[in-house]
Amino acid sequence: MTSTEPARQQCAVTVLGGPTAVIDIGGLRLVTDPTFDEPGPHGYLTKTSGPAVPESALGSVDAALISHDQHPDNLDDRGRAFAQDAPVVLTGPLSAARLAGRAVGLPPWTSHRLPRRDGGGDLTVLAVPAVHGPEDGARDAQGNVNCEVTGFVLSGSGLPTVYISGDNASIRTVAEVSRRVPGISAAVLHAGAARVPAKFDGRPLSMDGSRTAAAAAVLGAEIVIPAHYDGWTHFSEGLTDVESAFHEAGLSSVLRTAPHGSWVTLLP
């Protein structure tokens, strides 16, 4: 990853499209759920738009955070190659076993420390649970709905505490994260109300606008950045639905939206 590197931000995030976000924090550059393929079919899913910024333009990356590896809208072919080129990949245990190489499997409520480049000690990456479908959905042998999905919380001395939800449809899970990790000030929430007719009677596999606003209220975050609401045909809601839900909930002041590829500060 040696192409022209955008200037690293002090503490900011940019969503590139779909679930993919670049987070600069503590002097580090992290990429979440990398998806860099061009539009086209990916099995039973169809991608409609590519990333706002190609992987070659991101410069050096310190870690990839992968919520799950089994669905191409969260890790496509080029995204997988990108992740496997990163110094470390943080994900759930089952995904780590499949990705191998530099992948580190983190069960929920365990953490991995990354040495910061700003001299501030370590950045702690805490794995947190996610439910990729309805609460009453059938669970596999490991207790997962749909598949294993991992969210993350980033924290460190002098830094905001940042929650990345991954593909989660459960407000109960958000409440558990908020209870066990107080002081979350910023959140990247996967929205879009993804639906696949063959799964769970077509019910949402990720949060719709109303649940995204509810999650923001439960967290009490001062900054909320929506992601994963466009770029694929299986999303049933878009950004306007998220904005409307936050307006109706009286939470528009915490919602931060920007064109894909534009930076949004994580500092209140």
Secondary structure, DSSP 4 states (H G I P E B T S, - for coil): --SPPPPPPSEEEEEEETTEEEEEETTEEEEES---PPSEEETTEEE----SS-GGGS---SEEE-S-SSSTTTS-HHHHHHHHTSS-EEE-HHHHHHH-TTEEE--TT-EEEEE-SSSS-EEEEEEEE--SS-TTS-B-TTS-BSS--EEEEEE-TTS--EEE--S---HHHHHHHHHHSTT--EEEEE-S-B--TTSGGG--SS--HHHHHHHHHHHT-SEEEEESSSSBTTB---HHHHHHHHHHTT-GGGB----TT--EE---
